[in-house]
């Protein structure tokens, strides 16, 4: 049974970090491109003619130094099982050192989850994240121990009908191609060309208006001993208006 923590409005306004309660060192960076408020403003104002789109995923796996390359990097299937404590040490995130279930990536970004499912899959949940007539539940997410898995902060927002209306995730990965492929297949994300050459931008538009968005950027320092944190991710998925 999950321990549900009530969260104040002030905490809700703060950007989510690598895991729940572990965002102090990255707060200034997240208040920029990855800040929750700035992210919402981008989505609210992104209307008009679409950018040039493509479905390419080039560059979403890290360009490793020669000294770092090894046969074990050739296939994600050879990566070791998840070790939350090891991930926490790499990310300087003590919250991830606590026991956290590994939720498969394919099960995370779905709109058919219930409140009972959320409360039953994490031992500790932050609640009280009310936003625009929605109730939010936030939990630390680790999807596995492969370099293309994710770790960070995941939030489900439920609407008045007790259905998932919005999903947000802020965190990192070592290889974003698996996430991009999943979001493209399941939610229709398409790449758009951004002015920032370091930004990989994927969006879903409805009537030319952006309703969902994934932003991927390389971390400021890419470390060979931190394979889980080569890319920063900021993701917001909104339930389409036509979806029941």
C-alpha angles and dihedrals in degrees: 000000000000124000105230117209122198113229125207123235089249091058091047091057092054117092117258116252136208089293135353110298095003104096104100097103094045099038096104092051093047092049085064120052094344098044115126093229094046091046092054091048090053091053094044093052100039102105133123133055114004120245122244105288134207136162096226120135098188114146097023092114115068122260097232126205114254091248090058098052116104139158090259090064093058093080129028089212090073094058116114123255117275117283108187092193091055092048090049091052091052093048097038086236113139092184091070090056088072116090106281126172118238106239113197112247092235091060098050110068100053133123095209095074119116132213088253090055092052095047091046097053101053129050092213128035132179110220136171091076095140114175128165095339092317132116117222132204118192128195138164111261130211114167098185145302101280121107090246092056124099136238127183143074121331126190130187117198117201123202129216091280090058091248126131106263101169138015123196130184131183118182147087144279138182095226122019099189095094092052092047092051092050094049092046093051099041104032106019099248113175128190119250125191112250129202089234108081091206094055125092105199126193124177146175117216129196116191087349091302120118110241101163133028142182121196121191124185132167114251116256090248120031109204125195090216093053105062093159096061108049094113132039116220131202114181134176121176119186124194108249115248092238093053114098 
